[in-house]
Amino acid sequence: MIEQQAPQLLWQHFAKMSTIPRPSKKEEAIRAFYREYAISKGLEFKEDAIGNIVIKKPATKGYENSPKIILQGHVDMVCQKRDSSDHDFEKDPIALQIQGEWLHATDTTLGADNGIGVAASIAILEDETAEHGPIEVLLTVDEEQGMGGVHNIAPNWLEGEYLLNLDSEKEGVCTVGCAGGTDIVISKELHYDHEARGLFYEVGVEGLKGGHSGIDIHKELGNASQLLAELLANYAHSSALRLASFAGGTLRNAIPRSAKAVVAIHEAHQAEFEAHLVAAGEALKARLKKADDNVAVTFKVVGARATQDAQSSQQCLNLLLLAPCGVIRKSVELPIVETSCNLGVVTINEKDGLRIELLARSVTNGGLDIVRTRAKALAIMVDAFVEEGNAYPAWQPNLESIPFKKLLEAYQVQTGEEMVVSVIHAGLETGLLGEKYPHLQMVSFGPTIKGAHSPDERVHIPSVARFYDLLKLLLRKLK
């Protein structure tokens, strides 16, 4: 059992979190749990209108005059599962399993992002060996679906001077900056023909790894929606093909692992079409070798249904194929991706029309403008509508931050090595928190988590113990 691993307080709280459903925007149960927890421990508790939580703990002896410290994490988790799983994230507990030195979930995301950070913060509230100044544990909601919690946090709600964000995913790395981002949605009404003609196929691209649309964007992983659009558009450029539906991805911040479309072709072209799909599958395997070795193209004959005409179908597929996706630009100053875009969720059907959800990220405002311009240009070409929302700023590094300097010192004491300083191509809540609380001095660190935002998510158990020890050492140094 994971609760028996060190540090036991942290793992006990993480195991408890794993029994409580906590999808983004549906955090009521986990919020209620921490409300009751604070009351039971006699700790000061407050909650704002959107659901962000603060639990306060007084300073330990000798630290009464130390700066106030905020320990920060988000309670929601990305909900992704394998196609074969019937897991219900709104009701079912996460099934934990230990494999060697790693903690996994069974066929779903684990929720270590950011459950480990939350569990570490709560453990500090109970840990009698922890020494620290006055503490505010800030637990935010709706981080994964647009940072709704910190977007709506009041600017005078927090009292802390230093903020330790515990949402980083690589041991030994100190994060001092991150990309900003924005959601872009392209939508269009579509016209369907109800006269069933031709031979209908359901075509899919599946078996991809998926992953975090920021941290993993540089790994050349396949995006199932764009790959499926490519192989269908390739055929439609020379032979008639009509599109009935297209569905790929479930979250705009996760790289899509699978996508399916229903299309109609001329009966006389059956052999040609199937040969095209087989060849496309082989080509994808060769292209994605060592990046996404399990990619597969599937197809089967299905019943007739309403479709768009051939011209409109080709227009939709071309739009998906040309949508900004993947790395747009690498930084020339830092060894990081500067700007990227994820083709996250695609829905095309008679009822909903066309809807494409993109998530653009950049460490510069100009980078986001590039993606906005490309998306708008594509939409104009097909007479579609573009809207934008959930924008959040980049977190600019402050190398004079006291928590940053003290963290480097603590890591040197703990390991005898120098900590890696990093700016990441993912969105942390620190950007928005810094905008609302300009005085805050912030740093971010955490244990090693791999495969975040996918069913391959796992956390390295020994790194969690070292991360927690580092957190306690840092708190002692922030006197």
N, C-alpha and C positions, 0 to 999 in steps of 0.2 A: 504493500500500500504506500502511496506517495506521502501520506501523512507521517510516516515513520522516517522519512529522509530529513536531513538537516538542511535548513533550519526548520524545526518542526512547527513553530508558530506560523511561519509563512505558508508552509505547505498545507497546514490545517485550514487556513483561510482560503487558499486557492481551491482546495478540494470542495469546500463549502460553496464557493462561488460557482463551481462547475455543476452544482445541483440546481442552480437558480437560473431560469431563462433570462437572457439579457441581450436580445437583438437591439440594434440601434433603433431609437425612437420608441422602444417598448421595454424600458428599464424599470417599470413600476415595481416589480417584485424585488429586484436587487436594491432599489432605493428604500423600500419598506424594510428590508432586512437590516440595512445599515442604520436606519432610524431607530429600530428596536435595539440594535447592538449598542449604539451610543447611550441610549437610556439605561440599558442594563449595566453598563460600565460606569455610569455617573459622569459621562463626558458631555461637554457642551456641544450641541448639534444645531445646525441651521440649514435650511434648504431654500433655494430661490424659486421663482415662478416656473422656470423651465425644468427644474429637477436637479440642478447641480447641488452638491452636498459639501458642507464643511464640518469636520469634527475636530475639536480643539483639545489639546493636552497641554497642561502647564509645563514649565521648564523643570528639569530635574535639579537636585540640590547642587548649588555652585554655578548654575547656568541661568539664574533668574534675570540677569541683566544682559544676556546674550541677544543678538538680533533674532527677530521672529522668522521662522522658517516654514515655507509651504512645501509639503510633499504632495506631488500632483500626478494623477493618472486618470484614465477614463474607464468607466464601468462597462460600457457596451463592447460588443465583439462582432467581428465579421462572421456571417453565417454562410458557410459554403460546405457542401457535402458531395460525396461521390455520387454518380448517376444511379448506382445500385442501392443507395441508402434511402431508407424511409424515415430518417430522423426528422422530428418536428422541433425546430429550434424554439418555438413558443411554448412547448410543454415538456420536452424530454431533457433529462440531464445529459451533460457531456460524459461520454464513457471514456475514462482515463485508462491508459495502459503504459507500463514501463517496458521499454525495449533497450536493454543495456544501460547506457548512461543518459538515455533520452526519454522524455515523457511525451507521448502521443495521445491523440484521441482516435476512436474507432470510426473511420470513414467520414469524419467531419473536421472542421477547424477546431483547434484546441482552446482558443481564448487566452493563451499566454500573452498575446497582444490584446489588451494591456492588463490582463488579470494578474500577472506576476507583479507588476508595479503597484497595483492596488493592494494585493495581498501583503507586499512588503511594507507599504505605508501603514496598513492596519496592524501588522505585527509589531511595528515600532510603538504603537499605542499601548501594547500589552507587555512589551519586553522589559523586564526589570533590570536588565543589564545595559540597556540603552541610555546614554547620557546626551542631553541635548537642551537647547533653548526652547522657548515657547513654540509649539508646533500647531500648524493648521494642516490637516489632511484635506486636500481639495479633490473631490471625486466628480468628474464631469460626465455629462451624458452626450449621446449623439455625436461622438467624435468621428466615427467611421462613415457617417452619411452626410458629411458637410460641416462638421464642427459646430453643430447647432448650440451645444452647451456654452462654449466660450464666446460664440457670437453674441449670446444673450446675457452674459454675465455682467452684473452691474460694476461700474468703474470704482465704486467706493465700498465694495463688499468684502474685500480681502485686506488683511492688516500686515502680512508678511513683507520682509525686506529682501529675502533670498528665496528663490524657487528652484526646487530640485524636481525636474521632470523625469519620471522613471519609465519612459516609453521608448527607450532605445533598445536595439536588438543585437548588439555585438559586444561581448565582454572585452574589456581593455580599450574600448573606444569612448572618447569623451565628445559628445556632440555639442557644438556651439552655434550651429546655424542650420536652417532647413529651407526647402523650397516653399514658395507660396503656390496657390492653386485656384482653380475656378472650374465649375461645372458648366458645360456647354451642351445644349439640347437642340438638335435639328429635327423638325417635325413637318409633316405634310399630309394633307388628305389625299386618298387614293381612290381611283374608280375601278370597279371590278365588273367583269363580264360573267354572267351566271350560266352561259351556254357552255356546258362541259365538252371540251374537245381535246383529243390527243391522249397520250399515255402519261400517267402521273407517277412521279417518283418522290420519295422522301430521301433527301441526300444529307449526310452529316459529316462533320469533321469532329473527331473526338480523340480521347487518349492523351490530351495535352496536360502539362503540369500546372499551368496557371501560375498565379503568384501575385505579389504585391505590385501594384501598378507604378509605384515609385521606386522602391528599393530594388526590384527585380527587372526594371524596364530595360536595363542595358545588357541583359543576358541572352538576347536574341531568341527568346521563347516565342513559340507560335501564338498568334491571336486567332482563335478559332473562327471568329466572325469574319475577319478580313481574309483568312485563307479560304473559307467557304465562298465568299463573294468572288474571290479571284478565280477559283476553278469554274464557277458558274458563269461569270462574265466572260471568261475565255471561250467557253462554248457558245454563249449567246452572241458573241461578236461575229460568228460565221454561220450559225444555225438558229432557227426560231426557237425561243424558249420563253415560256410565260411563268411568272412568279405568283404563287398563291400565298405563301407565307414564309417568314424568316424569323428565327429566334436564336439569339446568341448572348451569352453572358447573363449574370444576375445582379452584379454590382458594378458601379462605374469605377470603383477603386481596386478591382480585381481583374487580372488579365484573364479573358474568357478561355475556359478549358474545353468547351464543346459548343457546337452550333448546329442547327438543323434548318432545312428549308424544304418546302414542297413546291415542285415545279412541274410544268407540263411540256412535253416535246411531241413532235410529230411521230406517229406510230412507225413510220418507215425508217426512223432514225434510231431505233432502240439499240441495235448492236453498236452503232457508232457512238452513242451517248455512254453506254456502259463501258466501252473501251476507253473513252475519254476519262471516265471516273477512275478506272483502274490505273491508268497511266498517271493521273494526277496524284493518286495516293502514293505511288512509287516515287514520284518526283518530290513530294513533300517529305517522305522518309529520308531521301538523300539530302535534301536541303536542310532539314532540322536535325541531322545526325549529331549526337552528343548534346544537343540542346533540348530536343523533345523527341526522343527515340520511339515513343509509343504512339505517335500520331497515326491516325487511320482515317480513311475515307470510307464511309458506309453508304449503302443505297438499297432501296427496296421499292417495288411497285405498290402504290396505294390507290385508294378510291378517288374518283374525280371530284373536283370542287371548283368554286369560283376563282378566277385568276385576273390579273392585270393583262393588258395587251402587251405584245412583245416589246414595243418601244418603251413603255413605262417600266416594264420589268428590267430592261437593260439599263435604264436611267437609275433605278434604285441600286442595282448591283454595282454600277460604275461609281455611284456616290459612296458606297461602303468601301469599295476598293481604293478610292482616292482620299478618303477621310484621313486627317492627320493621325498617325498611330506610331508609337514607338519613340525612339530617340530622335529629337528634332535638331538638337545642337549640343555638343559637348563644350564644357568650359575650357578656355585657353589659359586660365589662371589657376584653376584647381583641378585635381584628378577626379572630377565628378561630371555627371550629366547636368547640363545647364537647363535645358528645356525638353519636355516630352509631352506626349499626349496618349491617353489610353482610350481605344474604342471599346467602351465598357459594356454597354447594354444595347442590343438591337432588337426592335420589335417591328415587324411588318405583317399586317393582316388586314382583312376587310373591315373589321370593327374599329381598330385603333389607327389605321393608316400607317404611316412611316414615323418611327421615333428612334433617334440615335442619341445615346447619352455618352458624352465624352468627358474625360477629366484631364485638364491641362495642368502641368506643373512647371514652375521655373523659379530659379533663384534670382531672376531679374524681372522687373515689370515689362520690359521690352520683349522678353521671351513669351510672356502670356499674350501680348499684343499680336505677336506673329501667329500664334495658334488661332486667336480670335479672328484675325483677318482671313486666314485660310479657310476656316469653317464657314465664315460668312460668304466668301467667294463661291464655295461649293454650293451653298444653299441658294444663292442667287441664280446659279446656272440651272438649277432644277426647280426654281420657283418655290422653295421651301422656306419655312419660318425658323429663325434662330432666337433662342433666349439664353440668358446667362444667370447664374446664381451661385450662392454659397462661396463667394470669393473670400480668400484669406491671404494675409500678407506673408512674405518670406520673413524668416527670423535672421536678422543680421548679426554676425558674430561680435561679441564684446570680449576681447582678450584681457581686459582689465577687471573683469568680473571676479569678485572675491570667491564665490563658490567654485568657479572654474579653476582658479589658482590653488585653492585648498583641495580640490578633487585630485589634481595632478600630484600634489604632495602626498595625499593619502594613498594613492595608487603606488607611488614610489616606495612608501613605507611598507605597504602590503606585499608587493611583488619584487621589489628591487629593480623594476623596469620602468621605462617611460610610457605613459599612456598616449595612445594615438589620438590626435585632435582632428575632428571631422566636421564637415558640413554635408548633410545628407540630402538626397533627392527624394524626400518624402515630406509630408506635411505633419508638423508637430503643432500642438496647441500653443506653444511658446510664442509664435508670431503674433497671434491675436491677443494673448495675455500681455505681451510686451506693449502692444498698441494701446490697450486699455489701462495698463499699469506701467508707465514708462520708467518708473524708478526701480522696477524689479531687476535684480541681478540673477541670471538664470544659467543653468547648465543641465544637460540631459545625459543619462547613462543607464545601462541595464545589463542583463545577462545575455547569453547567446540564444536567440530564437531563429529558427530557419523555417522557410516555407509559409511565412505569414500570409494570410488571406487565401489560403488553399487548404484542402484536406491533408496535405503533407506537413502542415504546421507542427513543429515540435520544439521543445525547449531542453537545453542541456542541463541536466540536474546538478552536476558539480559546479557549473558556472553560477547557478542561482545562489548557492551557499556563499561563494566568494563575493558575488554582487551584494548580498545582504551584509556581509561583514564589512565591505567597503562603505556601504551606506552608513553603518553605525560609526565607523572610523571618521567619516566625513562630518557627521553630526557632532562628534566630539571636538573636531577641529574648528567648527564654526562658532567659536566662543566669543 
